[in-house]
């Protein structure tokens, strides 16, 4: 295989078969779905806006419920799709706060609208601006830190995450397989480099016990163990 076709193959790699993902998505939507989530998913598809989708969303909900999370910080929240999943879990755990971060005031406002309609806005604090800087300024300790920012910024976020994530808490990071580009030795763009660097940071850090789930685009779940 020549270099150019291989690069196209890697860029278009299907991690899990679409048939399996559709089957799982139907199960998850039947169990967890509602009109607001469905509207957000339709919007994301129409606008090609990146969201974690129902498979990762349901896993975020399950993980948050499992550890009894009441304080969640999202590094990168878009129009609030992942926020809704975490806010559900926080509510069902007895209440708390999910911090939604977005660069654009418009996205923050849109997220507020969706969460109001879902009856979850009281569980959310909205921050407008650069997400890592917002976490660095924060004085709270969190049960979960979720990261889905620009991929080249992943490695530089880890010190702030470690400062604010409690022992026993979870770091959840999206896009760790990065559409298969992490497998391509010729891929040297800064986003791919950022994903690779964070992956090696976490797997080399004895303060974390990490796994990568290959659903969707690969999401990392790392327990803070020390």
Biotite code that builds the C-alpha atoms (Angstrom):
import biotite.structure as struc

atoms = struc.array([
    struc.Atom([0.000, 0.000, 0.000], chain_id="A", res_id=1, res_name="UNK", atom_name="CA", element="C"),
    struc.Atom([1.432, 3.395, -0.950], chain_id="A", res_id=2, res_name="UNK", atom_name="CA", element="C"),
    struc.Atom([1.709, 6.234, 1.537], chain_id="A", res_id=3, res_name="UNK", atom_name="CA", element="C"),
    struc.Atom([-1.169, 8.324, 0.153], chain_id="A", res_id=4, res_name="UNK", atom_name="CA", element="C"),
    struc.Atom([-3.833, 5.559, 0.114], chain_id="A", res_id=5, res_name="UNK", atom_name="CA", element="C"),
    struc.Atom([-2.724, 4.442, 3.580], chain_id="A", res_id=6, res_name="UNK", atom_name="CA", element="C"),
    struc.Atom([-3.134, 7.993, 4.896], chain_id="A", res_id=7, res_name="UNK", atom_name="CA", element="C"),
    struc.Atom([-6.658, 8.127, 3.465], chain_id="A", res_id=8, res_name="UNK", atom_name="CA", element="C"),
    struc.Atom([-7.461, 4.743, 4.989], chain_id="A", res_id=9, res_name="UNK", atom_name="CA", element="C"),
    struc.Atom([-6.267, 5.825, 8.420], chain_id="A", res_id=10, res_name="UNK", atom_name="CA", element="C"),
    struc.Atom([-8.160, 9.105, 8.223], chain_id="A", res_id=11, res_name="UNK", atom_name="CA", element="C"),
    struc.Atom([-11.392, 7.269, 7.368], chain_id="A", res_id=12, res_name="UNK", atom_name="CA", element="C"),
    struc.Atom([-10.908, 4.316, 9.712], chain_id="A", res_id=13, res_name="UNK", atom_name="CA", element="C"),
    struc.Atom([-14.038, 2.813, 11.264], chain_id="A", res_id=14, res_name="UNK", atom_name="CA", element="C"),
    struc.Atom([-13.132, 1.828, 14.833], chain_id="A", res_id=15, res_name="UNK", atom_name="CA", element="C"),
    struc.Atom([-16.322, -0.127, 15.616], chain_id="A", res_id=16, res_name="UNK", atom_name="CA", element="C"),
    struc.Atom([-18.623, -1.327, 12.850], chain_id="A", res_id=17, res_name="UNK", atom_name="CA", element="C"),
    struc.Atom([-21.536, 1.028, 12.099], chain_id="A", res_id=18, res_name="UNK", atom_name="CA", element="C"),
    struc.Atom([-23.964, -1.883, 12.518], chain_id="A", res_id=19, res_name="UNK", atom_name="CA", element="C"),
    struc.Atom([-22.775, -2.501, 16.078], chain_id="A", res_id=20, res_name="UNK", atom_name="CA", element="C"),
    struc.Atom([-22.917, 1.201, 16.923], chain_id="A", res_id=21, res_name="UNK", atom_name="CA", element="C"),
    struc.Atom([-26.436, 1.539, 15.489], chain_id="A", res_id=22, res_name="UNK", atom_name="CA", element="C"),
    struc.Atom([-27.588, -1.485, 17.487], chain_id="A", res_id=23, res_name="UNK", atom_name="CA", element="C"),
    struc.Atom([-26.130, -0.100, 20.708], chain_id="A", res_id=24, res_name="UNK", atom_name="CA", element="C"),
    struc.Atom([-27.422, 3.414, 20.022], chain_id="A", res_id=25, res_name="UNK", atom_name="CA", element="C"),
    struc.Atom([-30.963, 2.080, 19.594], chain_id="A", res_id=26, res_name="UNK", atom_name="CA", element="C"),
    struc.Atom([-30.722, 0.268, 22.939], chain_id="A", res_id=27, res_name="UNK", atom_name="CA", element="C"),
    struc.Atom([-29.309, 3.318, 24.705], chain_id="A", res_id=28, res_name="UNK", atom_name="CA", element="C"),
    struc.Atom([-31.831, 5.722, 23.220], chain_id="A", res_id=29, res_name="UNK", atom_name="CA", element="C"),
    struc.Atom([-34.692, 3.467, 24.297], chain_id="A", res_id=30, res_name="UNK", atom_name="CA", element="C"),
    struc.Atom([-33.307, 3.420, 27.851], chain_id="A", res_id=31, res_name="UNK", atom_name="CA", element="C"),
    struc.Atom([-31.969, 6.956, 28.247], chain_id="A", res_id=32, res_name="UNK", atom_name="CA", element="C"),
    struc.Atom([-33.229, 9.080, 25.374], chain_id="A", res_id=33, res_name="UNK", atom_name="CA", element="C"),
    struc.Atom([-35.654, 11.985, 25.498], chain_id="A", res_id=34, res_name="UNK", atom_name="CA", element="C"),
    struc.Atom([-36.867, 14.739, 23.192], chain_id="A", res_id=35, res_name="UNK", atom_name="CA", element="C"),
    struc.Atom([-34.152, 17.234, 24.141], chain_id="A", res_id=36, res_name="UNK", atom_name="CA", element="C"),
    struc.Atom([-31.312, 14.775, 23.596], chain_id="A", res_id=37, res_name="UNK", atom_name="CA", element="C"),
    struc.Atom([-32.854, 13.714, 20.279], chain_id="A", res_id=38, res_name="UNK", atom_name="CA", element="C"),
    struc.Atom([-33.063, 17.333, 19.135], chain_id="A", res_id=39, res_name="UNK", atom_name="CA", element="C"),
    struc.Atom([-29.442, 17.924, 20.088], chain_id="A", res_id=40, res_name="UNK", atom_name="CA", element="C"),
    struc.Atom([-28.325, 14.806, 18.229], chain_id="A", res_id=41, res_name="UNK", atom_name="CA", element="C"),
    struc.Atom([-30.262, 15.881, 15.133], chain_id="A", res_id=42, res_name="UNK", atom_name="CA", element="C"),
    struc.Atom([-28.694, 19.323, 15.283], chain_id="A", res_id=43, res_name="UNK", atom_name="CA", element="C"),
    struc.Atom([-25.201, 17.865, 15.608], chain_id="A", res_id=44, res_name="UNK", atom_name="CA", element="C"),
    struc.Atom([-25.789, 15.644, 12.578], chain_id="A", res_id=45, res_name="UNK", atom_name="CA", element="C"),
    struc.Atom([-27.198, 18.494, 10.495], chain_id="A", res_id=46, res_name="UNK", atom_name="CA", element="C"),
    struc.Atom([-24.393, 20.919, 11.382], chain_id="A", res_id=47, res_name="UNK", atom_name="CA", element="C"),
    struc.Atom([-21.583, 18.345, 11.571], chain_id="A", res_id=48, res_name="UNK", atom_name="CA", element="C"),
    struc.Atom([-21.020, 19.546, 15.127], chain_id="A", res_id=49, res_name="UNK", atom_name="CA", element="C"),
    struc.Atom([-18.912, 17.165, 17.226], chain_id="A", res_id=50, res_name="UNK", atom_name="CA", element="C"),
    struc.Atom([-20.722, 15.659, 20.238], chain_id="A", res_id=51, res_name="UNK", atom_name="CA", element="C"),
    struc.Atom([-19.973, 12.543, 22.253], chain_id="A", res_id=52, res_name="UNK", atom_name="CA", element="C"),
    struc.Atom([-23.192, 10.834, 21.087], chain_id="A", res_id=53, res_name="UNK", atom_name="CA", element="C"),
    struc.Atom([-25.474, 8.445, 22.969], chain_id="A", res_id=54, res_name="UNK", atom_name="CA", element="C"),
    struc.Atom([-22.957, 5.625, 23.481], chain_id="A", res_id=55, res_name="UNK", atom_name="CA", element="C"),
    struc.Atom([-20.353, 7.739, 25.244], chain_id="A", res_id=56, res_name="UNK", atom_name="CA", element="C"),
    struc.Atom([-23.057, 9.893, 26.831], chain_id="A", res_id=57, res_name="UNK", atom_name="CA", element="C"),
    struc.Atom([-24.680, 6.900, 28.487], chain_id="A", res_id=58, res_name="UNK", atom_name="CA", element="C"),
    struc.Atom([-21.286, 5.680, 29.683], chain_id="A", res_id=59, res_name="UNK", atom_name="CA", element="C"),
    struc.Atom([-20.549, 9.105, 31.194], chain_id="A", res_id=60, res_name="UNK", atom_name="CA", element="C"),
    struc.Atom([-23.886, 8.925, 32.996], chain_id="A", res_id=61, res_name="UNK", atom_name="CA", element="C"),
    struc.Atom([-23.167, 5.402, 34.265], chain_id="A", res_id=62, res_name="UNK", atom_name="CA", element="C"),
    struc.Atom([-19.676, 6.265, 35.466], chain_id="A", res_id=63, res_name="UNK", atom_name="CA", element="C"),
    struc.Atom([-20.898, 9.383, 37.245], chain_id="A", res_id=64, res_name="UNK", atom_name="CA", element="C"),
    struc.Atom([-23.655, 7.433, 38.964], chain_id="A", res_id=65, res_name="UNK", atom_name="CA", element="C"),
    struc.Atom([-21.252, 4.647, 39.931], chain_id="A", res_id=66, res_name="UNK", atom_name="CA", element="C"),
    struc.Atom([-18.902, 6.939, 41.836], chain_id="A", res_id=67, res_name="UNK", atom_name="CA", element="C"),
    struc.Atom([-21.705, 9.135, 43.202], chain_id="A", res_id=68, res_name="UNK", atom_name="CA", element="C"),
    struc.Atom([-20.367, 12.208, 41.406], chain_id="A", res_id=69, res_name="UNK", atom_name="CA", element="C"),
    struc.Atom([-21.772, 15.546, 42.511], chain_id="A", res_id=70, res_name="UNK", atom_name="CA", element="C"),
    struc.Atom([-19.088, 17.878, 41.169], chain_id="A", res_id=71, res_name="UNK", atom_name="CA", element="C"),
    struc.Atom([-18.136, 17.668, 37.470], chain_id="A", res_id=72, res_name="UNK", atom_name="CA", element="C"),
    struc.Atom([-15.960, 20.029, 35.445], chain_id="A", res_id=73, res_name="UNK", atom_name="CA", element="C"),
    struc.Atom([-16.202, 19.932, 31.661], chain_id="A", res_id=74, res_name="UNK", atom_name="CA", element="C"),
    struc.Atom([-13.248, 21.191, 29.664], chain_id="A", res_id=75, res_name="UNK", atom_name="CA", element="C"),
    struc.Atom([-15.105, 21.975, 26.458], chain_id="A", res_id=76, res_name="UNK", atom_name="CA", element="C"),
    struc.Atom([-18.887, 21.607, 26.481], chain_id="A", res_id=77, res_name="UNK", atom_name="CA", element="C"),
    struc.Atom([-20.162, 22.818, 23.095], chain_id="A", res_id=78, res_name="UNK", atom_name="CA", element="C"),
    struc.Atom([-23.894, 23.434, 23.116], chain_id="A", res_id=79, res_name="UNK", atom_name="CA", element="C"),
    struc.Atom([-24.365, 21.258, 26.181], chain_id="A", res_id=80, res_name="UNK", atom_name="CA", element="C"),
    struc.Atom([-24.877, 17.676, 24.993], chain_id="A", res_id=81, res_name="UNK", atom_name="CA", element="C"),
    struc.Atom([-22.330, 16.102, 27.338], chain_id="A", res_id=82, res_name="UNK", atom_name="CA", element="C"),
    struc.Atom([-23.399, 18.556, 30.039], chain_id="A", res_id=83, res_name="UNK", atom_name="CA", element="C"),
    struc.Atom([-26.929, 17.178, 29.923], chain_id="A", res_id=84, res_name="UNK", atom_name="CA", element="C"),
    struc.Atom([-25.698, 13.628, 30.530], chain_id="A", res_id=85, res_name="UNK", atom_name="CA", element="C"),
    struc.Atom([-23.551, 14.668, 33.484], chain_id="A", res_id=86, res_name="UNK", atom_name="CA", element="C"),
    struc.Atom([-26.274, 16.934, 34.900], chain_id="A", res_id=87, res_name="UNK", atom_name="CA", element="C"),
    struc.Atom([-28.706, 14.010, 34.859], chain_id="A", res_id=88, res_name="UNK", atom_name="CA", element="C"),
    struc.Atom([-26.249, 11.914, 36.839], chain_id="A", res_id=89, res_name="UNK", atom_name="CA", element="C"),
    struc.Atom([-25.533, 14.683, 39.347], chain_id="A", res_id=90, res_name="UNK", atom_name="CA", element="C"),
    struc.Atom([-29.253, 15.220, 39.874], chain_id="A", res_id=91, res_name="UNK", atom_name="CA", element="C"),
    struc.Atom([-29.838, 11.495, 40.324], chain_id="A", res_id=92, res_name="UNK", atom_name="CA", element="C"),
    struc.Atom([-26.939, 11.356, 42.808], chain_id="A", res_id=93, res_name="UNK", atom_name="CA", element="C"),
    struc.Atom([-28.694, 13.905, 44.999], chain_id="A", res_id=94, res_name="UNK", atom_name="CA", element="C"),
    struc.Atom([-27.638, 17.199, 43.446], chain_id="A", res_id=95, res_name="UNK", atom_name="CA", element="C"),
    struc.Atom([-24.492, 19.182, 42.826], chain_id="A", res_id=96, res_name="UNK", atom_name="CA", element="C"),
    struc.Atom([-22.939, 21.123, 39.967], chain_id="A", res_id=97, res_name="UNK", atom_name="CA", element="C"),
    struc.Atom([-21.634, 20.533, 36.458], chain_id="A", res_id=98, res_name="UNK", atom_name="CA", element="C"),
    struc.Atom([-19.414, 23.315, 35.108], chain_id="A", res_id=99, res_name="UNK", atom_name="CA", element="C"),
    struc.Atom([-20.143, 23.976, 31.422], chain_id="A", res_id=100, res_name="UNK", atom_name="CA", element="C"),
    struc.Atom([-17.358, 25.806, 29.568], chain_id="A", res_id=101, res_name="UNK", atom_name="CA", element="C"),
    struc.Atom([-17.528, 27.345, 26.104], chain_id="A", res_id=102, res_name="UNK", atom_name="CA", element="C"),
    struc.Atom([-15.457, 29.908, 24.228], chain_id="A", res_id=103, res_name="UNK", atom_name="CA", element="C"),
    struc.Atom([-18.512, 31.488, 22.609], chain_id="A", res_id=104, res_name="UNK", atom_name="CA", element="C"),
    struc.Atom([-21.293, 33.227, 24.551], chain_id="A", res_id=105, res_name="UNK", atom_name="CA", element="C"),
    struc.Atom([-23.739, 31.967, 21.940], chain_id="A", res_id=106, res_name="UNK", atom_name="CA", element="C"),
    struc.Atom([-22.932, 28.332, 22.658], chain_id="A", res_id=107, res_name="UNK", atom_name="CA", element="C"),
    struc.Atom([-23.264, 28.957, 26.381], chain_id="A", res_id=108, res_name="UNK", atom_name="CA", element="C"),
    struc.Atom([-26.678, 30.539, 25.850], chain_id="A", res_id=109, res_name="UNK", atom_name="CA", element="C"),
    struc.Atom([-27.818, 27.678, 23.628], chain_id="A", res_id=110, res_name="UNK", atom_name="CA", element="C"),
    struc.Atom([-26.687, 25.139, 26.214], chain_id="A", res_id=111, res_name="UNK", atom_name="CA", element="C"),
    struc.Atom([-28.632, 26.991, 28.894], chain_id="A", res_id=112, res_name="UNK", atom_name="CA", element="C"),
    struc.Atom([-31.745, 26.782, 26.739], chain_id="A", res_id=113, res_name="UNK", atom_name="CA", element="C"),
    struc.Atom([-31.451, 23.035, 26.219], chain_id="A", res_id=114, res_name="UNK", atom_name="CA", element="C"),
    struc.Atom([-30.766, 22.402, 29.906], chain_id="A", res_id=115, res_name="UNK", atom_name="CA", element="C"),
    struc.Atom([-33.694, 24.563, 30.982], chain_id="A", res_id=116, res_name="UNK", atom_name="CA", element="C"),
    struc.Atom([-35.992, 22.540, 28.737], chain_id="A", res_id=117, res_name="UNK", atom_name="CA", element="C"),
    struc.Atom([-34.559, 19.317, 30.165], chain_id="A", res_id=118, res_name="UNK", atom_name="CA", element="C"),
    struc.Atom([-35.217, 20.558, 33.723], chain_id="A", res_id=119, res_name="UNK", atom_name="CA", element="C"),
    struc.Atom([-31.509, 20.401, 34.583], chain_id="A", res_id=120, res_name="UNK", atom_name="CA", element="C"),
    struc.Atom([-30.283, 23.985, 34.460], chain_id="A", res_id=121, res_name="UNK", atom_name="CA", element="C"),
    struc.Atom([-30.166, 24.222, 38.271], chain_id="A", res_id=122, res_name="UNK", atom_name="CA", element="C"),
    struc.Atom([-27.425, 21.568, 38.232], chain_id="A", res_id=123, res_name="UNK", atom_name="CA", element="C"),
    struc.Atom([-25.157, 23.594, 35.909], chain_id="A", res_id=124, res_name="UNK", atom_name="CA", element="C"),
    struc.Atom([-22.754, 26.533, 36.283], chain_id="A", res_id=125, res_name="UNK", atom_name="CA", element="C"),
    struc.Atom([-21.848, 28.267, 33.029], chain_id="A", res_id=126, res_name="UNK", atom_name="CA", element="C"),
    struc.Atom([-18.362, 29.627, 32.298], chain_id="A", res_id=127, res_name="UNK", atom_name="CA", element="C"),
    struc.Atom([-17.584, 31.554, 29.099], chain_id="A", res_id=128, res_name="UNK", atom_name="CA", element="C"),
    struc.Atom([-13.931, 31.615, 28.037], chain_id="A", res_id=129, res_name="UNK", atom_name="CA", element="C"),
    struc.Atom([-10.949, 29.329, 27.682], chain_id="A", res_id=130, res_name="UNK", atom_name="CA", element="C"),
    struc.Atom([-11.713, 26.100, 29.519], chain_id="A", res_id=131, res_name="UNK", atom_name="CA", element="C"),
    struc.Atom([-8.316, 25.246, 31.012], chain_id="A", res_id=132, res_name="UNK", atom_name="CA", element="C"),
    struc.Atom([-7.885, 28.783, 32.316], chain_id="A", res_id=133, res_name="UNK", atom_name="CA", element="C"),
    struc.Atom([-11.317, 28.504, 33.948], chain_id="A", res_id=134, res_name="UNK", atom_name="CA", element="C"),
    struc.Atom([-10.250, 25.289, 35.670], chain_id="A", res_id=135, res_name="UNK", atom_name="CA", element="C"),
    struc.Atom([-6.970, 26.844, 36.803], chain_id="A", res_id=136, res_name="UNK", atom_name="CA", element="C"),
    struc.Atom([-8.900, 29.699, 38.444], chain_id="A", res_id=137, res_name="UNK", atom_name="CA", element="C"),
    struc.Atom([-11.353, 27.346, 40.112], chain_id="A", res_id=138, res_name="UNK", atom_name="CA", element="C"),
    struc.Atom([-11.006, 26.513, 43.806], chain_id="A", res_id=139, res_name="UNK", atom_name="CA", element="C"),
    struc.Atom([-13.143, 23.375, 43.901], chain_id="A", res_id=140, res_name="UNK", atom_name="CA", element="C"),
    struc.Atom([-12.144, 19.717, 43.864], chain_id="A", res_id=141, res_name="UNK", atom_name="CA", element="C"),
    struc.Atom([-14.048, 17.582, 41.373], chain_id="A", res_id=142, res_name="UNK", atom_name="CA", element="C"),
    struc.Atom([-15.298, 14.019, 41.184], chain_id="A", res_id=143, res_name="UNK", atom_name="CA", element="C"),
    struc.Atom([-15.029, 14.000, 37.388], chain_id="A", res_id=144, res_name="UNK", atom_name="CA", element="C"),
    struc.Atom([-13.115, 16.115, 34.903], chain_id="A", res_id=145, res_name="UNK", atom_name="CA", element="C"),
    struc.Atom([-14.263, 15.597, 31.315], chain_id="A", res_id=146, res_name="UNK", atom_name="CA", element="C"),
    struc.Atom([-12.083, 16.904, 28.454], chain_id="A", res_id=147, res_name="UNK", atom_name="CA", element="C"),
    struc.Atom([-13.086, 17.506, 24.842], chain_id="A", res_id=148, res_name="UNK", atom_name="CA", element="C"),
    struc.Atom([-11.158, 20.643, 23.838], chain_id="A", res_id=149, res_name="UNK", atom_name="CA", element="C"),
    struc.Atom([-8.848, 21.256, 20.865], chain_id="A", res_id=150, res_name="UNK", atom_name="CA", element="C"),
    struc.Atom([-6.677, 18.167, 20.707], chain_id="A", res_id=151, res_name="UNK", atom_name="CA", element="C"),
    struc.Atom([-3.354, 20.009, 20.523], chain_id="A", res_id=152, res_name="UNK", atom_name="CA", element="C"),
    struc.Atom([-4.214, 21.503, 23.925], chain_id="A", res_id=153, res_name="UNK", atom_name="CA", element="C"),
    struc.Atom([-4.721, 18.136, 25.650], chain_id="A", res_id=154, res_name="UNK", atom_name="CA", element="C"),
    struc.Atom([-1.212, 17.680, 27.134], chain_id="A", res_id=155, res_name="UNK", atom_name="CA", element="C"),
    struc.Atom([-0.980, 21.162, 28.667], chain_id="A", res_id=156, res_name="UNK", atom_name="CA", element="C"),
    struc.Atom([-4.300, 20.647, 30.483], chain_id="A", res_id=157, res_name="UNK", atom_name="CA", element="C"),
    struc.Atom([-3.090, 17.759, 32.635], chain_id="A", res_id=158, res_name="UNK", atom_name="CA", element="C"),
    struc.Atom([-1.459, 19.782, 35.461], chain_id="A", res_id=159, res_name="UNK", atom_name="CA", element="C"),
    struc.Atom([-4.683, 21.731, 36.082], chain_id="A", res_id=160, res_name="UNK", atom_name="CA", element="C"),
    struc.Atom([-6.703, 18.525, 35.933], chain_id="A", res_id=161, res_name="UNK", atom_name="CA", element="C"),
    struc.Atom([-4.508, 16.830, 38.522], chain_id="A", res_id=162, res_name="UNK", atom_name="CA", element="C"),
    struc.Atom([-4.742, 19.852, 40.781], chain_id="A", res_id=163, res_name="UNK", atom_name="CA", element="C"),
    struc.Atom([-8.551, 19.706, 40.840], chain_id="A", res_id=164, res_name="UNK", atom_name="CA", element="C"),
    struc.Atom([-9.436, 15.994, 40.511], chain_id="A", res_id=165, res_name="UNK", atom_name="CA", element="C"),
    struc.Atom([-9.887, 14.163, 43.803], chain_id="A", res_id=166, res_name="UNK", atom_name="CA", element="C"),
    struc.Atom([-8.362, 10.791, 44.572], chain_id="A", res_id=167, res_name="UNK", atom_name="CA", element="C"),
    struc.Atom([-11.003, 8.263, 43.527], chain_id="A", res_id=168, res_name="UNK", atom_name="CA", element="C"),
    struc.Atom([-12.282, 10.641, 40.855], chain_id="A", res_id=169, res_name="UNK", atom_name="CA", element="C"),
    struc.Atom([-12.331, 10.080, 37.113], chain_id="A", res_id=170, res_name="UNK", atom_name="CA", element="C"),
    struc.Atom([-10.691, 11.809, 34.169], chain_id="A", res_id=171, res_name="UNK", atom_name="CA", element="C"),
    struc.Atom([-12.701, 11.172, 30.989], chain_id="A", res_id=172, res_name="UNK", atom_name="CA", element="C"),
    struc.Atom([-11.210, 12.269, 27.663], chain_id="A", res_id=173, res_name="UNK", atom_name="CA", element="C"),
    struc.Atom([-12.817, 11.997, 24.229], chain_id="A", res_id=174, res_name="UNK", atom_name="CA", element="C"),
    struc.Atom([-11.193, 11.196, 20.856], chain_id="A", res_id=175, res_name="UNK", atom_name="CA", element="C"),
    struc.Atom([-8.192, 9.203, 22.091], chain_id="A", res_id=176, res_name="UNK", atom_name="CA", element="C"),
    struc.Atom([-8.147, 7.083, 18.917], chain_id="A", res_id=177, res_name="UNK", atom_name="CA", element="C"),
    struc.Atom([-8.610, 10.218, 16.795], chain_id="A", res_id=178, res_name="UNK", atom_name="CA", element="C"),
    struc.Atom([-10.255, 8.484, 13.825], chain_id="A", res_id=179, res_name="UNK", atom_name="CA", element="C"),
    struc.Atom([-7.319, 6.071, 13.637], chain_id="A", res_id=180, res_name="UNK", atom_name="CA", element="C"),
    struc.Atom([-4.755, 8.800, 12.983], chain_id="A", res_id=181, res_name="UNK", atom_name="CA", element="C"),
    struc.Atom([-2.830, 7.819, 16.124], chain_id="A", res_id=182, res_name="UNK", atom_name="CA", element="C"),
    struc.Atom([-1.876, 4.626, 14.235], chain_id="A", res_id=183, res_name="UNK", atom_name="CA", element="C"),
    struc.Atom([-0.352, 6.475, 11.299], chain_id="A", res_id=184, res_name="UNK", atom_name="CA", element="C"),
    struc.Atom([3.333, 7.170, 11.864], chain_id="A", res_id=185, res_name="UNK", atom_name="CA", element="C"),
    struc.Atom([3.190, 9.743, 9.055], chain_id="A", res_id=186, res_name="UNK", atom_name="CA", element="C"),
    struc.Atom([0.517, 11.809, 10.845], chain_id="A", res_id=187, res_name="UNK", atom_name="CA", element="C"),
    struc.Atom([2.449, 14.632, 12.512], chain_id="A", res_id=188, res_name="UNK", atom_name="CA", element="C"),
    struc.Atom([-0.138, 17.427, 12.727], chain_id="A", res_id=189, res_name="UNK", atom_name="CA", element="C"),
    struc.Atom([-0.369, 19.105, 16.107], chain_id="A", res_id=190, res_name="UNK", atom_name="CA", element="C"),
    struc.Atom([-3.789, 17.672, 17.010], chain_id="A", res_id=191, res_name="UNK", atom_name="CA", element="C"),
    struc.Atom([-2.649, 14.089, 16.445], chain_id="A", res_id=192, res_name="UNK", atom_name="CA", element="C"),
    struc.Atom([0.559, 14.865, 18.314], chain_id="A", res_id=193, res_name="UNK", atom_name="CA", element="C"),
    struc.Atom([-1.511, 16.257, 21.198], chain_id="A", res_id=194, res_name="UNK", atom_name="CA", element="C"),
    struc.Atom([-3.662, 13.135, 21.434], chain_id="A", res_id=195, res_name="UNK", atom_name="CA", element="C"),
    struc.Atom([-0.598, 10.885, 21.391], chain_id="A", res_id=196, res_name="UNK", atom_name="CA", element="C"),
    struc.Atom([1.206, 12.991, 23.992], chain_id="A", res_id=197, res_name="UNK", atom_name="CA", element="C"),
    struc.Atom([-1.691, 12.994, 26.447], chain_id="A", res_id=198, res_name="UNK", atom_name="CA", element="C"),
    struc.Atom([-2.176, 9.251, 25.990], chain_id="A", res_id=199, res_name="UNK", atom_name="CA", element="C"),
    struc.Atom([1.464, 8.591, 26.902], chain_id="A", res_id=200, res_name="UNK", atom_name="CA", element="C"),
    struc.Atom([1.310, 11.068, 29.780], chain_id="A", res_id=201, res_name="UNK", atom_name="CA", element="C"),
    struc.Atom([-1.661, 9.309, 31.355], chain_id="A", res_id=202, res_name="UNK", atom_name="CA", element="C"),
    struc.Atom([-0.414, 5.779, 30.783], chain_id="A", res_id=203, res_name="UNK", atom_name="CA", element="C"),
    struc.Atom([2.955, 6.737, 32.253], chain_id="A", res_id=204, res_name="UNK", atom_name="CA", element="C"),
    struc.Atom([1.501, 8.455, 35.328], chain_id="A", res_id=205, res_name="UNK", atom_name="CA", element="C"),
    struc.Atom([1.176, 6.195, 38.386], chain_id="A", res_id=206, res_name="UNK", atom_name="CA", element="C"),
    struc.Atom([-1.409, 8.567, 39.862], chain_id="A", res_id=207, res_name="UNK", atom_name="CA", element="C"),
    struc.Atom([-3.895, 7.211, 37.300], chain_id="A", res_id=208, res_name="UNK", atom_name="CA", element="C"),
    struc.Atom([-5.294, 3.799, 36.374], chain_id="A", res_id=209, res_name="UNK", atom_name="CA", element="C"),
    struc.Atom([-6.327, 4.327, 32.730], chain_id="A", res_id=210, res_name="UNK", atom_name="CA", element="C"),
    struc.Atom([-8.307, 2.436, 30.102], chain_id="A", res_id=211, res_name="UNK", atom_name="CA", element="C"),
    struc.Atom([-9.374, 3.381, 26.570], chain_id="A", res_id=212, res_name="UNK", atom_name="CA", element="C"),
    struc.Atom([-12.780, 2.225, 25.363], chain_id="A", res_id=213, res_name="UNK", atom_name="CA", element="C"),
    struc.Atom([-12.828, 1.908, 21.540], chain_id="A", res_id=214, res_name="UNK", atom_name="CA", element="C"),
    struc.Atom([-16.488, 2.914, 21.132], chain_id="A", res_id=215, res_name="UNK", atom_name="CA", element="C"),
    struc.Atom([-17.078, 5.806, 18.761], chain_id="A", res_id=216, res_name="UNK", atom_name="CA", element="C"),
    struc.Atom([-13.686, 7.578, 18.524], chain_id="A", res_id=217, res_name="UNK", atom_name="CA", element="C"),
    struc.Atom([-12.112, 6.081, 21.637], chain_id="A", res_id=218, res_name="UNK", atom_name="CA", element="C"),
    struc.Atom([-12.599, 7.618, 25.056], chain_id="A", res_id=219, res_name="UNK", atom_name="CA", element="C"),
    struc.Atom([-10.231, 7.383, 27.964], chain_id="A", res_id=220, res_name="UNK", atom_name="CA", element="C"),
    struc.Atom([-11.369, 6.753, 31.520], chain_id="A", res_id=221, res_name="UNK", atom_name="CA", element="C"),
    struc.Atom([-8.614, 7.184, 34.096], chain_id="A", res_id=222, res_name="UNK", atom_name="CA", element="C"),
    struc.Atom([-9.234, 6.699, 37.817], chain_id="A", res_id=223, res_name="UNK", atom_name="CA", element="C"),
    struc.Atom([-7.194, 8.960, 40.090], chain_id="A", res_id=224, res_name="UNK", atom_name="CA", element="C"),
    struc.Atom([-5.646, 6.410, 42.424], chain_id="A", res_id=225, res_name="UNK", atom_name="CA", element="C"),
    struc.Atom([-3.158, 8.554, 44.365], chain_id="A", res_id=226, res_name="UNK", atom_name="CA", element="C"),
])
